[in-house]
Amino acid sequence: MPIDTSSHDSLADRRADFAEMLFADGDYGAAASLMMDALERAPNWSIGWLRLGEYYEAAGEMSQAVEAWNMALKIDPSDRAGATLKLAIAGAIPHSSRPPSAFVEALFDQYADRFEFSLLQKLGYRLPDLLLRAIHDIQLGPFELARDLGCGTGLMGERLRPNVNRLEGFDISAEMLRRARAKGIYDLLTRADLHNLREFTTFADLVTATDVFNYVGALDEIVSRIAAMQQSGGLFAFSVERHTGIEDFALLTSRRYAHSQPYVERVLASSGYDPLAMTTETIRMDRNEPIEGILVVARKH
């Protein structure tokens, strides 16, 4: 379910709203002070503590930010607010190879109703069209069975449907699946955490993961699971945000992961895939800056 953004105390909520206005005006210290007042009335409000940490962070008070994020995590150990990632980015704890599943689920449950408008109208999101073109450059289809991992509201599924006999979608967010189900384009929709994908008795000749792996981190285990659901000749098409550093992957300040091309190539090779296409593209905008991604189509050998 979507994360609860209310403290359930009307006065605390009003103070938090005023704190947000101060933050938007650049008065970070005053925003933190007012949010602290709100939290005195609602001390078990995890999302409030997370936001307080962000105010302190903007004010340059990192030790206080870390204290606030630790409090958010103490209140909600499942970490639906994503405090673990904030702590890792701040250097307070080691970087994890994956985000908390509860955070990813809550994020997309919260985002579902405005997901398509935000991506398509505000962020210039291009990945489904770019990935479809990359797939068609290799093989036009038709595909007997396609599995759309992290299917979201069905943006990729809409494009795959004309060339697929059976289309299955999987996503961690029940709200995203609800929006996808309303489109009537999938033969099967299932709630699933990609870190715990079940074994399949049928093989897919196409698997897609569009703008999914930036919420995954380490790819080795998941790509191995994907390889197990395909036979020789099966296509695997996906995207990652591009990382240009020496690390295999990196946790960004956006709380997404970016992956290096050499790492992607190694992961594919270790799971029995041959890359057929690997291109760098601008996949969307973020804060008016272009985000580069790597689009990949690989074949199981």
N, C-alpha and C positions, 0 to 999 in steps of 0.2 A: 504494500500500500504506500501511497505518497507519504513522505516524512512530514510530521506535524510541525508547521512553521509558527504555530501559536503557542504561547506559554500557558494559555487557559486562565490567565489573570488579566482582566481588561486594562488595569492601570499599567501593568508591566508591558503589555502589548503597545499601549500608547507611548510609553517611554521608549520602547524599542523602535517604534516608527519615527519618533523625533530624532533618535540616535542615527537612524538611517539617513534622514534629511541632513543632519550635520555632517555625516560622512560624505554624502554626495557633494556638499559644499567645500569639502577639503579640511574641515575642522575635526581631525581624527582624534585628538585628545579629548575634546568635549564629547564626541560620539562614544568613546570608550567609557567615559565617566557616567554618562547617562545610561548606557547599556548595563553598567555595573549596578546602578540603582534598580534597573528592571530585574536583574538577576537576584537581587536581595529579596524581591517579592516572589520570584519563581526560580529557586536555586537548582531545581532538577530539570531545567530546560536545556537539553543538550545542544540544540541548534543555536540557542542564544549564546552559549559559551563559545561555540565555534565562531560565531559572528564577532563576539567580543575579541577573540584572538586575532581576527582579521583587522579589526580597528587598531589594536595594539601594533600589529605588524605594519600597517600603513603609517603609524606614528613613529616607527623605528624602535619600539619597545619590545624587542624579540623575547626577552626572558619572560615578560608578562604574557605575551602571546602564547608561548609554550605552556605556561601554567594554565591558561584558559583552555587550550586544546586538550591538555591532559585531563582537565575536569570534564570536558565533553565526552572523552573516552571512558572515564570512570563511571559516568552516569549511564552511558550506553555502550557496553563492551562490544556489541555487535557492530558498532561504528557506522550507523546509517548516515551520520553527518559527514563522514570522511575525515575525521580528525587525524587518523593514523597517517594519511597522505600529507596533511599539512605539517605534522611533526617530522616526517621524513624529509620533506623539502627544506624545512628549517634546519636540518642537521641534528635534530634532537634524538632521533632514533635511526637505526640503519634503514636504508631503502628496502622495501619489500619487492619481491618479484611479481606480485599481483596485488590488486586493490581488494579491499573488503567486499565480498559479494553483496552484503547488505547495503553498502553505499551505492553500488552500481544499480541495484534493484530500486532503491528509493529515489535515486537521481532520475531515472527514466520513468518511473511511475509519476513523479512530480512534473515531468517535462512533457508527458504524452500529449496533452491537449493542445499544446502550442508548438509541438516538435516540428511539424512540416512547415508551418508558417515561418518559424525562426530560421530553419535551415535554408529553405528555398528562397524566401523573400528577403531575409536580412543578411544571411551569411554566404549567399551565392554558392550553395552546396551543389557539387557537380558529380559526385562519385558514382551514383547509380548509372548515369548515362555514360560516363567514361569507362566504367567497368564492363557494361554491356557491349560497348564498342570493342573493347579489348577481347572479350569472349568471342564475339562474332568474327573478329579478324582471324581467330584460330579455327572456330567451328560454328557454323550457323545453327546447328541442331537439325531436327528436333532432339531434345534430350528426354529420355524416358522418365528419369527421376532426378529432380533437383532438390537439394536441401539448402535453405537460406538460413544461415546461422546468425543470430543477433538480428532477426528480421525487422525488429522495430514495428513501425506502422505499415510496412509493406512497400516502401519506395522501390527497393530492388525487386521484390516479387512482382510488382506491376509490370516491370520491364521484362522480366523473365517469362511471364505467363504465356505469351503467344508462341513460345518455342519450347514449351515444357509440357509433357503429358501428365505428370504428377508433380505437384509442388508442395513441399513441406517447409514450414517455418518454425523456428525455435527462438525463444527470447526469455530473458530472466524477468522481464517486467510484465506483470499481468495487465497493466493499463495499456502498454504498447500493443499487446496481443489483442486487447479489446478493440482498439482502433483498426488493427489489421484485419480482424475477423469481420468487421463491418464492411470491408471492401469486397468480400466474397471471392478472393482470388486464390486462396490456398486450399488445398485438399486436406491438409492437416496443420493445425497450429498447436504447439506444445510449449508449456513453460519449462525452461531448462536453464541451469547454470552451465556455461560452457566448460567450467573446470570439472564438472561431474557429468559429462555427457554419457548417456547409457550406450550400451553396445547395440548395434543394429543387425537384424538378420537379413536385410536387403541392402544391396549396394547402390550407391548414387553415382550416376555418370557425370553429375555436376554438383559441386559444393561451392557456395559463395559465403563470404564474410566481409561485408561492406562497412567500413568505418567501425569495426568491432574490436580489433586487436589493440587499439589505443586504450581500451579499458580492460586489458588482459595482462600486459607485462610480459613475462617469459612465455615464449611460444612453443617450446619444445614438446611439452606434454600434450597440448591441445592439437598441434599439427599431427602428432603421432596418432591421436584418437581419430582425427579426420581421415588419415591415411587408411585406418582400419575399416572405414565405411566405404572405401572405393576399391575397385579392381583395376588391373592394368588398363590404361587408356582413359581413366576418369580424369576430368578437369577440375582443378581447384583454383578459384579466382577470388582474390582478396586485396585489401589495401592496408597500409600502415602509414602513420605519420613518419616522415623522414628524419632520422637522427644522423647528424654529420660528425659526431664525436667518435672517440675510440671505443667507447663502451658498446656492448651488444644492444642495449636499450637504455633509455633514461626516463625518469619520472620528471615531467615538466611542471612548471608553476601552475598550469591549468588543471593539474591533477590527472592528466592523461599521460600515456606512455608513447614515446617515439622509438623507432627501431632502425638500426643501421642496415644497409643493403647487404654487406658481407654476412651479418648474422642471419638475415632472412634466407640468404642462399645456403648457408650451412644447415639451417633447420630443415629446409626443403630436401636437401640431399640426404640428410640422416633419416628422413621418413619416406624416401623412395620416390621423390618428385624431380622431374626435370623442368626447369623454368623455360617456358616458351616465349613469354613476353614480360618485361620488367621495365617500366617507364616511370619517370618522375613528372608529376603534374601538380598544378595548383588545385587543391581539392575544395577549399572554402576560404573565407575570410574570417579573421578573429581579431577584434579590436582594430579593424581597418588594415590589418596586416595579412598578406597572403600566407596560407599554410600549405607547405609542400608535403605531398604524399608520394608513396611508391605504390604503383598498381602492378599486380602480379597475376599472371595466368600460368599455371604449371600443370604438367600431365604426370600421372602415376605411371611408373615404368614396371 
